[in-house]
Amino acid sequence: MTDPATGEAIRLEPLVTRILAANPSPFTYTGTETYLVGTADLAVIDPGPDLPSHVDALLRAIDGRPVVAILCTHTHRDHSPASRAVKAATGAPIIGCAPLALDDDGPRADAAFDRDYRPDRVLTDGEQVSGEGWTLTAVATPGHTSNHLCFALEESGALFTGDQVMGWSTSVIAPPDGDMGDYMASLDKLLARGDRVYYPAHGDAVEKPQRLVRGMMGHRKQREGQILRLLGEQIGDIPAMVEKMYVGLDQRLTGAAGRSVLAHLIDLRQRGIVTGAEGGEWRMA
């Protein structure tokens, strides 16, 4: 990121302010970015982890202004837990994605589901929340999680992309809830929208979003091709695939890489191209 200062309210455009949480990790980059939308009254997008320092920074940036809605893109615990503290301080309703709590047997303990998330209102695709001079439209984008939403700021052409599209890395798609087929369909949906700029929950603003999305789709197709080539060489064990596909990978990320390979394999199985099951050998159908 060009400006990784935590806790500082940074105005990105007239209706958008960003505050970075102090939760950096191999999966969150420099931390989760919370966005305030509006001037006279506000929406809070992805309030982030329940860290007192981050909640205090949000309340300083809100500065007593009315909060119309606290919006969550999804319920990984680096995104939604601070919604309760912000609601308690402002009285604003928690609005956005549906609740989802699963046992996560993947490697992303930092992104386990927020079991205490209780929205006052769940938004479906196309539903809107508005305030003075701003309107946010929910855009359903399942894939990273089944309940993932993006939010489009109608007045400026900006899209808040949560973890569907990040400004520093591709998203981890971790079964059983993460779904590669849904993720690719959601990327197609975003590509067709033609938004001006993306504001992700991790990493810098994406100034050329269509180019990035096309690149992300190409990257996933390349990974799929690698998997099919390895299966053709009778390499059907996921750890062995990861070793071949992710040369030089940070060892802290090998588990996440394995989950993404599994997501690709499940998608290929659903399309009738491969056979196999988690924990076993995979083969060409």
VENWOPE-V437802 format. One record per pair of residues at least 4 apart in sequence whose C-alpha atoms are under 7 Angstrom apart, sorted by sequence separation. I is the first residue (numbers start at 1). J is the second residue. D is the distance in whole Angstrom. If there is no record, write none. Layout:
i=I j=J d=D
i=I j=J d=D
This chain:
i=12 j=16 d=6
i=24 j=28 d=6
i=25 j=29 d=6
i=28 j=32 d=6
i=38 j=42 d=5
i=51 j=55 d=6
i=52 j=56 d=6
i=53 j=57 d=6
i=54 j=58 d=6
i=55 j=59 d=6
i=56 j=60 d=6
i=57 j=61 d=6
i=58 j=62 d=6
i=59 j=63 d=6
i=75 j=79 d=6
i=76 j=80 d=7
i=77 j=81 d=6
i=82 j=86 d=6
i=83 j=87 d=6
i=84 j=88 d=6
i=85 j=89 d=6
i=86 j=90 d=6
i=87 j=91 d=5
i=108 j=112 d=7
i=123 j=127 d=6
i=130 j=134 d=6
i=131 j=135 d=6
i=142 j=146 d=5
i=144 j=148 d=7
i=153 j=157 d=6
i=161 j=165 d=6
i=166 j=170 d=6
i=174 j=178 d=5
i=175 j=179 d=6
i=179 j=183 d=6
i=180 j=184 d=6
i=181 j=185 d=6
i=182 j=186 d=6
i=183 j=187 d=6
i=184 j=188 d=6
i=185 j=189 d=6
i=186 j=190 d=6
i=187 j=191 d=6
i=188 j=192 d=6
i=189 j=193 d=7
i=208 j=212 d=7
i=209 j=213 d=6
i=210 j=214 d=6
i=211 j=215 d=6
i=212 j=216 d=6
i=213 j=217 d=6
i=214 j=218 d=6
i=215 j=219 d=6
i=216 j=220 d=6
i=217 j=221 d=6
i=218 j=222 d=6
i=219 j=223 d=6
i=220 j=224 d=6
i=221 j=225 d=6
i=222 j=226 d=6
i=223 j=227 d=6
i=224 j=228 d=6
i=225 j=229 d=6
i=226 j=230 d=6
i=227 j=231 d=6
i=228 j=232 d=6
i=229 j=233 d=6
i=230 j=234 d=6
i=231 j=235 d=5
i=237 j=241 d=6
i=238 j=242 d=6
i=239 j=243 d=6
i=240 j=244 d=6
i=241 j=245 d=6
i=242 j=246 d=6
i=243 j=247 d=6
i=249 j=253 d=7
i=253 j=257 d=6
i=254 j=258 d=6
i=255 j=259 d=6
i=256 j=260 d=6
i=257 j=261 d=6
i=258 j=262 d=6
i=259 j=263 d=6
i=260 j=264 d=6
i=261 j=265 d=6
i=262 j=266 d=6
i=263 j=267 d=6
i=264 j=268 d=6
i=265 j=269 d=6
i=266 j=270 d=6
i=267 j=271 d=6
i=268 j=272 d=6
i=269 j=273 d=6
i=276 j=280 d=7
i=11 j=16 d=6
i=12 j=17 d=6
i=24 j=29 d=5
i=25 j=30 d=7
i=37 j=42 d=5
i=38 j=43 d=7
i=74 j=79 d=7
i=75 j=80 d=5
i=87 j=92 d=5
i=130 j=135 d=4
i=142 j=147 d=6
i=152 j=157 d=7
i=153 j=158 d=5
i=165 j=170 d=7
i=166 j=171 d=7
i=173 j=178 d=5
i=200 j=205 d=7
i=230 j=235 d=5
i=231 j=236 d=6
i=249 j=254 d=7
i=268 j=273 d=5
i=269 j=274 d=5
i=276 j=281 d=6
i=277 j=282 d=7
i=11 j=17 d=4
i=12 j=18 d=7
i=24 j=30 d=4
i=36 j=42 d=6
i=37 j=43 d=5
i=87 j=93 d=6
i=129 j=135 d=6
i=130 j=136 d=6
i=142 j=148 d=5
i=152 j=158 d=6
i=153 j=159 d=6
i=165 j=171 d=7
i=173 j=179 d=6
i=199 j=205 d=5
i=235 j=241 d=7
i=268 j=274 d=6
i=269 j=275 d=6
i=276 j=282 d=4
i=10 j=17 d=5
i=11 j=18 d=6
i=23 j=30 d=7
i=24 j=31 d=4
i=36 j=43 d=6
i=37 j=44 d=7
i=72 j=79 d=7
i=128 j=135 d=7
i=129 j=136 d=5
i=141 j=148 d=5
i=152 j=159 d=4
i=164 j=171 d=7
i=173 j=180 d=6
i=198 j=205 d=6
i=199 j=206 d=7
i=275 j=282 d=6
i=276 j=283 d=6
i=9 j=17 d=6
i=10 j=18 d=5
i=23 j=31 d=5
i=36 j=44 d=5
i=72 j=80 d=6
i=104 j=112 d=6
i=128 j=136 d=5
i=129 j=137 d=7
i=140 j=148 d=6
i=141 j=149 d=5
i=151 j=159 d=6
i=152 j=160 d=6
i=163 j=171 d=6
i=197 j=205 d=7
i=198 j=206 d=5
i=274 j=282 d=7
i=275 j=283 d=5
i=9 j=18 d=6
i=10 j=19 d=7
i=22 j=31 d=6
i=23 j=32 d=7
i=35 j=44 d=6
i=36 j=45 d=6
i=128 j=137 d=4
i=140 j=149 d=5
i=141 j=150 d=7
i=150 j=159 d=7
i=151 j=160 d=5
i=197 j=206 d=6
i=198 j=207 d=7
i=274 j=283 d=6
i=275 j=284 d=6
i=9 j=19 d=5
i=21 j=31 d=5
i=35 j=45 d=5
i=127 j=137 d=6
i=128 j=138 d=6
i=139 j=149 d=6
i=140 j=150 d=6
i=150 j=160 d=6
i=151 j=161 d=7
i=197 j=207 d=5
i=274 j=284 d=4
i=275 j=285 d=5
i=8 j=19 d=6
i=20 j=31 d=6
i=21 j=32 d=5
i=34 j=45 d=6
i=35 j=46 d=7
i=83 j=94 d=7
i=102 j=113 d=6
i=126 j=137 d=6
i=127 j=138 d=6
i=138 j=149 d=6
i=139 j=150 d=5
i=150 j=161 d=5
i=197 j=208 d=7
i=198 j=209 d=6
i=273 j=284 d=6
i=274 j=285 d=4
i=7 j=19 d=6
i=8 j=20 d=7
i=20 j=32 d=6
i=21 j=33 d=6
i=34 j=46 d=5
i=101 j=113 d=5
i=126 j=138 d=5
i=138 j=150 d=6
i=139 j=151 d=6
i=150 j=162 d=6
i=197 j=209 d=6
i=273 j=285 d=5
i=6 j=19 d=7
i=7 j=20 d=6
i=20 j=33 d=5
i=34 j=47 d=5
i=70 j=83 d=7
i=101 j=114 d=6
i=125 j=138 d=5
i=126 j=139 d=6
i=138 j=151 d=5
i=272 j=285 d=7
i=6 j=20 d=5
i=7 j=21 d=6
i=19 j=33 d=6
i=20 j=34 d=6
i=34 j=48 d=6
i=101 j=115 d=5
i=124 j=138 d=7
i=125 j=139 d=5
i=137 j=151 d=5
i=138 j=152 d=7
i=5 j=20 d=7
i=6 j=21 d=6
i=18 j=33 d=6
i=19 j=34 d=5
i=123 j=138 d=7
i=125 j=140 d=5
i=136 j=151 d=6
i=137 j=152 d=5
i=242 j=257 d=7
i=6 j=22 d=6
i=18 j=34 d=6
i=19 j=35 d=6
i=32 j=48 d=6
i=124 j=140 d=7
i=136 j=152 d=5
i=137 j=153 d=7
i=194 j=210 d=7
i=242 j=258 d=6
i=18 j=35 d=5
i=136 j=153 d=5
i=17 j=35 d=6
i=18 j=36 d=6
i=99 j=117 d=6
i=135 j=153 d=6
i=136 j=154 d=6
i=16 j=35 d=7
i=17 j=36 d=5
i=99 j=118 d=6
i=135 j=154 d=6
i=144 j=163 d=7
i=191 j=210 d=6
i=239 j=258 d=7
i=16 j=36 d=6
i=17 j=37 d=7
i=135 j=155 d=7
i=144 j=164 d=6
i=238 j=258 d=6
i=16 j=37 d=5
i=134 j=155 d=6
i=15 j=37 d=5
i=16 j=38 d=7
i=70 j=92 d=7
i=191 j=213 d=6
i=15 j=38 d=5
i=67 j=90 d=7
i=69 j=92 d=6
i=70 j=93 d=6
i=71 j=94 d=6
i=72 j=95 d=7
i=73 j=96 d=7
i=74 j=97 d=6
i=238 j=261 d=7
i=15 j=39 d=6
i=41 j=65 d=6
i=42 j=66 d=6
i=43 j=67 d=6
i=68 j=92 d=6
i=69 j=93 d=5
i=70 j=94 d=5
i=71 j=95 d=5
i=72 j=96 d=5
i=73 j=97 d=6
i=75 j=99 d=7
i=95 j=119 d=6
i=98 j=122 d=5
i=40 j=65 d=7
i=41 j=66 d=5
i=42 j=67 d=5
i=43 j=68 d=6
i=44 j=69 d=6
i=45 j=70 d=6
i=46 j=71 d=6
i=67 j=92 d=6
i=69 j=94 d=6
i=70 j=95 d=6
i=71 j=96 d=5
i=72 j=97 d=6
i=75 j=100 d=7
i=94 j=119 d=5
i=95 j=120 d=6
i=96 j=121 d=7
i=97 j=122 d=6
i=4 j=30 d=7
i=41 j=67 d=6
i=42 j=68 d=6
i=43 j=69 d=5
i=44 j=70 d=5
i=45 j=71 d=5
i=46 j=72 d=5
i=69 j=95 d=6
i=94 j=120 d=5
i=95 j=121 d=5
i=96 j=122 d=5
i=97 j=123 d=6
i=187 j=213 d=7
i=41 j=68 d=7
i=43 j=70 d=6
i=44 j=71 d=6
i=45 j=72 d=6
i=46 j=73 d=6
i=55 j=82 d=7
i=93 j=120 d=6
i=94 j=121 d=7
i=95 j=122 d=6
i=96 j=123 d=5
i=144 j=171 d=7
i=49 j=77 d=6
i=95 j=123 d=7
i=144 j=172 d=7
i=49 j=78 d=5
i=144 j=173 d=5
i=48 j=78 d=5
i=49 j=79 d=6
i=143 j=173 d=7
i=48 j=79 d=4
i=49 j=80 d=7
i=50 j=81 d=5
i=55 j=86 d=7
i=146 j=177 d=6
i=47 j=79 d=6
i=48 j=80 d=5
i=49 j=81 d=5
i=50 j=82 d=4
i=145 j=177 d=6
i=146 j=178 d=6
i=21 j=54 d=5
i=46 j=79 d=5
i=47 j=80 d=6
i=48 j=81 d=6
i=49 j=82 d=5
i=78 j=111 d=6
i=81 j=114 d=7
i=145 j=178 d=5
i=167 j=200 d=6
i=184 j=217 d=7
i=46 j=80 d=6
i=48 j=82 d=5
i=77 j=111 d=6
i=80 j=114 d=7
i=144 j=178 d=5
i=166 j=200 d=5
i=47 j=82 d=5
i=76 j=111 d=5
i=77 j=112 d=6
i=143 j=178 d=5
i=144 j=179 d=7
i=165 j=200 d=6
i=166 j=201 d=7
i=167 j=202 d=6
i=168 j=203 d=5
i=47 j=83 d=6
i=76 j=112 d=6
i=77 j=113 d=6
i=81 j=117 d=7
i=143 j=179 d=5
i=159 j=195 d=6
i=166 j=202 d=6
i=167 j=203 d=4
i=76 j=113 d=4
i=77 j=114 d=5
i=80 j=117 d=7
i=143 j=180 d=6
i=158 j=195 d=6
i=161 j=198 d=6
i=163 j=200 d=7
i=166 j=203 d=6
i=167 j=204 d=5
i=75 j=113 d=6
i=76 j=114 d=6
i=157 j=195 d=5
i=158 j=196 d=6
i=159 j=197 d=6
i=160 j=198 d=6
i=161 j=199 d=6
i=162 j=200 d=5
i=163 j=201 d=6
i=167 j=205 d=6
i=75 j=114 d=5
i=143 j=182 d=5
i=144 j=183 d=6
i=157 j=196 d=5
i=158 j=197 d=5
i=159 j=198 d=5
i=160 j=199 d=5
i=161 j=200 d=5
i=162 j=201 d=5
i=167 j=206 d=6
i=142 j=182 d=6
i=143 j=183 d=4
i=157 j=197 d=7
i=158 j=198 d=6
i=159 j=199 d=6
i=160 j=200 d=6
i=161 j=201 d=7
i=224 j=264 d=7
i=142 j=183 d=6
i=237 j=280 d=7
i=142 j=186 d=6
i=237 j=281 d=5
i=141 j=186 d=5
i=236 j=281 d=5
i=237 j=282 d=7
i=32 j=78 d=7
i=236 j=282 d=5
i=7 j=54 d=6
i=32 j=79 d=7
i=236 j=283 d=6
i=98 j=147 d=6
i=7 j=57 d=5
i=97 j=147 d=6
i=97 j=148 d=6
i=9 j=61 d=6
i=97 j=149 d=6
i=231 j=283 d=6
i=231 j=284 d=6
i=68 j=131 d=7
i=106 j=174 d=7
i=74 j=147 d=6
i=74 j=148 d=5
i=73 j=148 d=5
i=74 j=149 d=7
i=73 j=149 d=5
i=73 j=150 d=6
i=180 j=263 d=6
i=172 j=256 d=7
i=175 j=259 d=7
i=179 j=263 d=6
i=180 j=264 d=6
i=174 j=259 d=5
i=173 j=259 d=7
i=174 j=260 d=6
i=181 j=267 d=6
i=173 j=260 d=5
i=180 j=267 d=6
i=172 j=260 d=6
i=175 j=263 d=6
i=42 j=131 d=7
i=73 j=162 d=6
i=174 j=263 d=6
i=41 j=131 d=6
i=173 j=263 d=6
i=41 j=132 d=6
i=40 j=132 d=7
i=38 j=134 d=6
i=107 j=255 d=5
i=108 j=256 d=7
i=107 j=256 d=6
i=106 j=259 d=7
i=34 j=201 d=7
i=33 j=201 d=5
i=32 j=201 d=5
i=33 j=202 d=6
i=32 j=202 d=6
i=31 j=202 d=6
i=29 j=202 d=6
i=28 j=202 d=6
i=29 j=203 d=7
i=1 j=203 d=6
i=1 j=204 d=5
